[in-house]
Amino acid sequence: MILICFSIVAPELLTGGVSVMAAGGLMTTSGAVAYDALGQRLRARHYGSFGNLTVAVDELMLYQQEVMYEINWSAQTCRKLPLDTYFIPMQVPEDASLLGQTILGSSSSWGMGLLTNTWVGQFPNNDSYLLTFTEIGCLPVTLTNYSPKIGWTTISTYNWVIGMSNPEDFFPPAFCYDAKMEKSAKPQTFFSAMESLAMMVQSMK
């Protein structure tokens, strides 16, 4: 059975690879992401190199609980931060405009290209976006977000598997249980979390 992208909604459970560029290119990371649209949960593990500095970040975002865990496995520590409740599902918003349809690769022969659709618009918080999804399967390929406060963030995805390979991805490790909510912190979004990480890394160089 072939899933054609009429509904412009990605599968509800996904696991795959992700690369992120944020803060005007100051930070580039790659890693893995687990996505649960039903429970509004996201787990992202990032690994990046900045000169001689290597950074590993594990972020667990639980939107229904309004909590984000920033997990440091090497130090066995955990930050518990307030999370913005606006969950961005992997789908094309209803008010998005179709920018165009393109083939990644070549259409000269079967199997040489990937048919994609690109959409543009604004999120409710007025951030601008550009989204690219596959025509068949409705799988996200890239998401580019622009915020006047944060700047540009580009997320590229690959190696998607439909379903959840490890349900434990959406539970914090035991050493996070005693973490206290940092109430003075501004509620985070995925994009602001990446920006904060980029600024932290830049200050360490």
C-alpha positions, 0 to 999 in steps of 0.5 A: 500500500502506497501512502500518497500525501493528500492529508499533508500529515506525517505518520503519528509515530516516527524515529529517524536521524536529524541534523540541525543548523542554528544561530546563523551557522554557529552551531551544527549538530547531528543525531537522532529524534523520536516523535510522538504526535499522539502524546505530544512528545519529542526526544532529540539527541544531538552531537556536535563539534566546534573546533576542539570542543565536542558537545552532546545534548539530550533533550526530552520535551513533554508538551502535555506536561509543559516540561523539558529535560536537558540531560547530561549523561556524562555528569549524570545531571538534569535540568528541568525547564518550563516548556512552551505548550505550543506543540509543532506537529510534523504536518503542513499547517492548514493555512500554508501556501504551496511554494512548489513541487520538486524532485530531489535528485533526477527524474531521468530514470526510475529510482533516481529522484524523490518527489517533494512538496514545499510549503511556506507560511507563519506559525501562530507565534509569527515565526516564518517557516518553510517545510518540505515533505515527501509526496509519497508517505508525507515524511518531513525532509526539511524544516526551516524556521525564522524568528526575529529573536532567534534567527534562522534554524534549519532541521534536516531529517533522514532515515525515517522509520514509521513507529517507535523503536524504543518507548523508553525514549519518552521517559527521563532517566532516574537521575532526573527524578529529583530535578527541580523546575527552574521557574525563573527560566523562560519557557523553551521551544525546540528552536529556542533550546537550540539557540541557547545551546549555540550561545553556550557553546560559543561562550566556551570557545 
